[in-house]
Structure formats: structure tokens, C-alpha cells
Amino acid sequence: MNFKTFYINNHRIKYQEVLSEDPIFEKFYLIENPYQDDIVAIPDGCVDFQFTWENGRCRGYVCGSFLQGKRSLISTYQRCFGMKMQPGIQFKFLQKDITELVGSRVPLSEFLEVSSFEQRLGELDCFSEMIGAARRFFNGQKIAPVHTIASNTAKLIVSAPGSQRVSEMVESLGYSQRYVNNIFKHYFGVSVKKYSDIIRAQAAINYLESTDVMDVIIDLGYYDQAHFIRDFKQYTSLTPKSFVEQVRRTKEGIIV
């Protein structure tokens, strides 16, 4: 799944991304926002590394997923280079329960000596060169192993979003819901139910790019239209109607 991270509704903002097939990073992106227009962050259950240009200097941050769609702090910067980690993947240097990162951004310097890399990255203008430099910097960092139960739970959710109740999904794993939830939250930062809701909203975004609203409601297991509208707006800041009009039909905005 190509996780959607931002809603951008201003053509003055330039956005680029490169999807990655490696087991650590899901994608790289570059946002050029010279007028510091608003950008809405969309929950995706992933951890991002973001490097922002502040007063001519590049600074790195570790950013956890939001729990609802809202204005992102990167709106206040003219440039942001980001790296999205694969779901559940965590570097050992973070040395904390991932729940502490949810909805937060923490200076990368609290975990690593990063000043020389920030300086080197800040001098680059080419997106592909930024990606290469970032890969080289993070390549030597060790990955914390993901618990099999957490990994299998996430795969079940992503493979068929909204098609099965969380209780039924957990039961199929052969463990108690409390046990699975505690393990899952440690690696993904949110409960199984919350992650399931986030993934279903992510799937709804992809479906709505080519599918009618009522088909999305049925396919993704929403109770009714009101339920779908409420959830979709919570996670994207848009109603499904606004999405169809602004993103699909008129292309006035983009979700990336």
C-alpha cells in the first residue's frame, strides 16, 4: 500500500516522491513550500524522518503518525525532505516505546550525532542526491526486530481493510485480544483498532480516486454513509464529496 501522508491544496507547493522497495523505507519525498502555505497531515501509522530548512540550516526530526487529519508543522518551513519508514519498522537507536512518538516530532539529534549529516544534506538541491545521502547515512543503523504477532496482525489488516472485525481478526491468531493489542501497540504506537481504522481510511482514499462513494462504503465495511463521511473527514479533513470534487475531478488539490 502506498500510504498517503499529506493533503496539499495549493499549486504553489511543489511535491516530489520516490517509492522505495527496500524493507526499511516506504518512500522518500521533497516538499518545496516557499510561501509556507498550509499542508494537512494524514494519519498513516508510520514513522517519518523529516529534515526541514530553518533559517538556512537543515534540521532533522523523528515524527510519529498523527491520529487525525490536521495542519502539519512542516507548513511553517520552505523545504522539507522526508523519509517514511515501512509500518512497524523501528531503528534500535530510537530506544523507546513507539507510542511516545505518536503525534510528536523529536529532534533526531536526541538519538544520533547528526550535525554533519544535516549540514551535508542542507547543501544539496537535487532530490535524488538527497535520497542517496540519506540512504548512506541510515544504511549502517541497526533495525529492531518486529514481533511476529505484531507483524502478522498488521498484514491481516492491510490485506483486507474493513472486511473483518478486529475481535475476529485477533481470534484467528490464537491469542487474547489484550495480549495482541499490547504487543501491537509497542511496535506500531497505536491499538489494533486504531490502526485498522487508519488503514481503512487509507484504503478509502485510494478507492475514491476511481470508485463511487456507495461502493467504497460497501467494500470497506462502513456501517452507513454517515459513518463513512465522519471517519473520512476525521482522517483527511475532507468530506468524501469534497475529495471527489477537489482531488478527483478538478485536481485543485492532491493527496500524496
C-alpha positions as CSV (number, residue, x, y, z in Angstrom):
1,M,0.0,0.0,0.0
2,N,1.3,3.5,-0.9
3,F,0.5,5.3,2.3
4,K,-0.9,8.8,1.9
5,T,0.7,11.4,4.1
6,F,-0.4,14.9,3.1
7,Y,-3.3,16.8,1.6
8,I,-2.0,19.7,-0.4
9,N,-4.5,22.2,-1.8
10,N,-2.2,24.9,-3.3
11,H,-0.5,24.8,-6.6
12,R,2.3,27.0,-5.2
13,I,3.6,23.9,-3.3
14,K,5.9,21.6,-5.2
15,Y,5.8,17.9,-4.2
16,Q,8.0,15.1,-5.4
17,E,8.2,11.5,-4.1
18,V,10.0,8.3,-4.9
19,L,8.5,4.9,-3.8
20,S,11.0,2.5,-2.4
21,E,11.0,-1.3,-2.5
22,D,13.5,-1.8,0.3
23,P,12.4,-3.3,3.7
24,I,13.1,-0.2,5.7
25,F,11.8,2.9,3.8
26,E,8.4,3.0,2.1
27,K,9.1,6.3,0.3
28,F,11.1,9.5,0.1
29,Y,9.5,12.9,-0.5
30,L,10.5,16.5,-1.0
31,I,8.2,19.5,-0.4
32,E,9.0,22.9,-1.6
33,N,6.7,25.5,0.1
34,P,8.2,28.9,-0.4
35,Y,5.1,30.8,0.8
36,Q,4.6,28.4,3.8
37,D,1.0,27.5,2.7
38,D,-1.0,25.1,4.9
39,I,-0.4,21.4,4.4
40,V,-2.7,18.8,6.1
41,A,-1.1,15.7,7.6
42,I,-3.0,12.4,7.1
43,P,-2.6,9.6,9.7
44,D,-0.8,6.5,8.2
45,G,0.6,4.6,11.2
46,C,4.2,5.1,10.1
47,V,7.2,6.9,11.5
48,D,8.9,9.6,9.3
49,F,12.3,11.2,9.4
50,Q,11.8,14.8,8.2
51,F,14.6,17.3,7.5
52,T,13.4,20.9,7.4
53,W,15.3,24.0,6.3
54,E,15.1,26.6,9.1
55,N,16.9,29.9,8.7
56,G,19.2,28.5,6.2
57,R,20.0,25.4,8.3
58,C,18.8,21.9,7.8
59,R,17.5,20.1,11.0
60,G,16.3,16.5,11.3
61,Y,13.3,15.2,13.3
62,V,11.7,11.8,14.1
63,C,7.9,12.2,13.5
64,G,5.2,9.8,14.7
65,S,1.9,9.5,12.9
66,F,-1.0,11.8,13.8
67,L,-4.3,10.3,14.9
68,Q,-6.4,12.6,12.9
69,G,-6.0,14.8,9.8
70,K,-4.8,18.3,10.8
71,R,-2.4,21.0,9.8
72,S,1.2,19.8,9.7
73,L,4.1,21.7,11.3
74,I,6.0,21.3,8.0
75,S,3.7,24.1,6.7
76,T,5.9,26.5,8.5
77,Y,9.0,25.6,6.5
78,Q,10.0,26.4,3.0
79,R,11.5,22.9,2.3
80,C,11.1,19.5,3.8
81,F,12.9,16.3,2.8
82,G,11.1,13.3,4.3
83,M,11.7,9.5,4.6
84,K,8.7,7.3,5.5
85,M,9.6,4.0,7.3
86,Q,7.7,0.8,6.5
87,P,4.9,0.1,9.0
88,G,6.2,-1.4,12.3
89,I,9.9,-1.0,11.3
90,Q,12.0,0.8,14.0
91,F,15.7,1.6,14.3
92,K,17.3,0.4,17.5
93,F,18.7,3.9,18.2
94,L,15.2,5.2,18.9
95,Q,15.4,3.3,22.2
96,K,11.8,4.0,23.3
97,D,8.3,2.6,23.0
98,I,7.0,3.9,19.7
99,T,3.8,5.1,21.4
100,E,5.8,8.1,22.7
101,L,6.3,9.3,19.1
102,V,2.6,9.3,18.1
103,G,1.6,12.8,17.2
104,S,5.0,14.1,18.1
105,R,8.2,15.3,16.4
106,V,11.5,14.9,18.3
107,P,14.9,16.3,17.2
108,L,16.9,13.5,15.6
109,S,19.9,14.9,17.5
110,E,18.4,13.4,20.7
111,F,19.2,9.9,19.3
112,L,22.2,10.3,17.0
113,E,25.1,12.6,16.2
114,V,23.6,14.1,13.1
115,S,25.0,17.6,12.8
116,S,27.5,16.7,10.0
117,F,24.8,14.9,8.0
118,E,22.3,17.8,8.5
119,Q,25.0,20.2,7.1
120,R,25.7,18.0,4.1
121,L,22.0,17.5,3.3
122,G,21.3,21.2,3.7
123,E,23.8,21.9,0.9
124,L,22.0,19.7,-1.6
125,D,19.4,20.9,-4.0
126,C,18.9,17.7,-6.1
127,F,16.2,15.3,-4.8
128,S,18.0,12.2,-6.0
129,E,21.2,13.3,-4.3
130,M,19.3,13.8,-1.0
131,I,17.9,10.3,-1.3
132,G,21.4,8.9,-1.9
133,A,22.9,10.8,1.0
134,A,20.1,9.7,3.3
135,R,20.4,6.0,2.3
136,R,24.2,6.1,3.0
137,F,23.7,7.7,6.4
138,F,21.0,5.3,7.7
139,N,22.4,2.2,6.0
140,G,24.6,1.3,8.9
141,Q,21.9,1.7,11.6
142,K,20.6,-1.5,13.1
143,I,16.9,-2.4,12.9
144,A,15.0,-3.6,16.0
145,P,13.3,-7.0,15.3
146,V,9.5,-6.8,14.9
147,H,7.4,-9.2,16.9
148,T,5.8,-11.9,14.8
149,I,2.4,-11.3,16.3
150,A,2.5,-7.5,15.6
151,S,3.7,-8.1,12.0
152,N,1.1,-10.8,11.3
153,T,-1.7,-8.6,12.7
154,A,-0.6,-5.6,10.5
155,K,-0.5,-7.9,7.4
156,L,-4.1,-9.1,8.1
157,I,-5.3,-5.5,8.4
158,V,-3.6,-4.2,5.3
159,S,-4.5,-7.2,3.2
160,A,-8.3,-6.7,3.6
161,P,-9.1,-3.4,5.3
162,G,-12.6,-3.2,6.8
163,S,-13.5,-6.8,5.8
164,Q,-13.2,-8.3,9.3
165,R,-13.9,-7.2,12.9
166,V,-10.8,-6.6,15.0
167,S,-12.0,-9.2,17.5
168,E,-12.4,-11.8,14.8
169,M,-9.0,-10.9,13.3
170,V,-7.3,-11.3,16.7
171,E,-9.1,-14.5,17.4
172,S,-7.7,-16.0,14.2
173,L,-4.2,-15.5,15.6
174,G,-5.0,-17.7,18.6
175,Y,-4.2,-15.2,21.4
176,S,-6.2,-13.0,23.6
177,Q,-7.2,-9.5,22.3
178,R,-5.4,-7.8,25.3
179,Y,-2.2,-9.7,24.7
180,V,-2.1,-9.0,20.9
181,N,-3.1,-5.3,21.5
182,N,-0.3,-4.8,24.0
183,I,2.4,-6.2,21.6
184,F,1.0,-4.4,18.6
185,K,0.9,-1.0,20.3
186,H,4.5,-1.3,21.4
187,Y,5.6,-1.7,17.7
188,F,3.1,0.4,15.9
189,G,2.3,3.0,18.5
190,V,-1.5,2.6,18.3
191,S,-4.0,0.0,19.2
192,V,-5.1,-2.7,16.7
193,K,-8.5,-1.0,16.4
194,K,-7.0,2.4,15.7
195,Y,-4.5,1.1,13.2
196,S,-7.4,-0.8,11.5
197,D,-9.3,2.5,11.2
198,I,-6.3,4.3,9.8
199,I,-5.7,1.7,7.2
200,R,-9.3,1.6,6.2
201,A,-9.2,5.4,5.7
202,Q,-6.1,5.0,3.7
203,A,-7.8,2.4,1.5
204,A,-10.8,4.7,1.2
205,I,-8.6,7.4,-0.3
206,N,-7.3,5.0,-2.9
207,Y,-10.7,3.7,-3.7
208,L,-12.3,7.1,-4.1
209,E,-9.8,8.0,-6.8
210,S,-11.8,5.8,-9.1
211,T,-14.8,4.4,-7.3
212,D,-18.3,5.7,-6.3
213,V,-18.9,6.6,-2.6
214,M,-21.5,3.9,-2.1
215,D,-19.2,1.2,-3.5
216,V,-16.4,2.3,-1.1
217,I,-18.8,2.1,1.9
218,I,-19.8,-1.5,1.0
219,D,-16.3,-2.7,0.1
220,L,-14.7,-1.4,3.2
221,G,-17.4,-2.4,5.7
222,Y,-18.6,1.0,6.9
223,Y,-22.0,0.9,8.7
224,D,-23.6,3.5,6.5
225,Q,-22.9,6.8,4.6
226,A,-22.9,8.9,7.8
227,H,-20.3,6.6,9.4
228,F,-18.1,6.8,6.3
229,I,-18.3,10.6,6.0
230,R,-17.4,11.1,9.7
231,D,-14.4,8.8,9.6
232,F,-13.1,10.0,6.2
233,K,-13.3,13.6,7.4
234,Q,-11.6,12.8,10.7
235,Y,-8.6,11.3,8.9
236,T,-8.3,13.6,5.9
237,S,-10.0,16.8,6.9
238,L,-12.2,16.4,3.8
239,T,-15.6,15.0,3.2
240,P,-15.9,12.3,0.5
241,K,-17.8,14.8,-1.6
242,S,-15.0,17.4,-1.2
243,F,-12.4,14.8,-2.1
244,V,-14.2,13.8,-5.3
245,E,-14.6,17.5,-6.3
246,Q,-11.2,18.9,-5.3
247,V,-8.9,15.9,-5.9
248,R,-10.5,13.6,-8.4
249,R,-12.5,16.0,-10.7
250,T,-11.0,19.4,-10.7
251,K,-7.4,18.5,-9.5
252,E,-7.4,21.6,-7.3
253,G,-5.8,19.6,-4.5
254,I,-3.7,16.4,-4.2
255,I,-3.4,13.7,-1.6
256,V,0.2,12.2,-1.6
